Amino acid sequence: MKKSGSDPHGMHEGSTILTQLSSVSIFLWLSFIILYLFFNDLIENLWCLNFLSNDALIITGMIKISTGFLFEIFGIIALGINFRIELPTEETELITTGVYRIMRNPIVFGIFLLVIGTFFIIPTIISLIISIFNILTFNSKAIDEEKFLLRRFDNEYKNYRNKVGRYLPFKIKIK
């Protein structure tokens, strides 16, 4: 991407502070997992929610994590050269094909599944807090991105948004 003059990272301009903390939230999540790998006994004994420790939830967590990775991979593949970590600085196209036919934010949805799955596998107060923090920051990031897409693509994005749900394959109408 850099060879073609594209900025693979993007910009924070117009993002809320909560959105800008999304990188911190992912860093905390990854750090927690690494610490758990080396100090699992200590972490499991520290603020563990023992009533949530069972094989069914661990299997559910593994399924959520696997599904989350799939949503992220399919989302990145569908975006192709339009993928950015932040909002793009150059012209891109609105992608409504692939996994984007069924939801507007599959990558963010995948992150939700990853952090919730992690909590199911490691049910501690710390993993719960990290999961909630990730969900809040990445939901904020999705909202900021949608505002950006509305400014950039106007009616084309409005039509797409009216047909496709943010995180689910259907729109939930709240009256």
Secondary structure, 3 states (H helix, E strand, C coil): CCCCCCCCCCECCCCCHHHHCHHHHHHHHHHHHHHHHHHHHHHHHCCECHHHCCHHHHHHHHHHHHHHHHHHHHHHHHHHHHCCCCECCCCCCCCCCHHHHCCCCHHHHHHHHHHHHHHHHCCEHHHHHHHHHHHHHHHHHHHHHHHHHHHHHHHHHHHHHHHCCCCCCCCCCCC
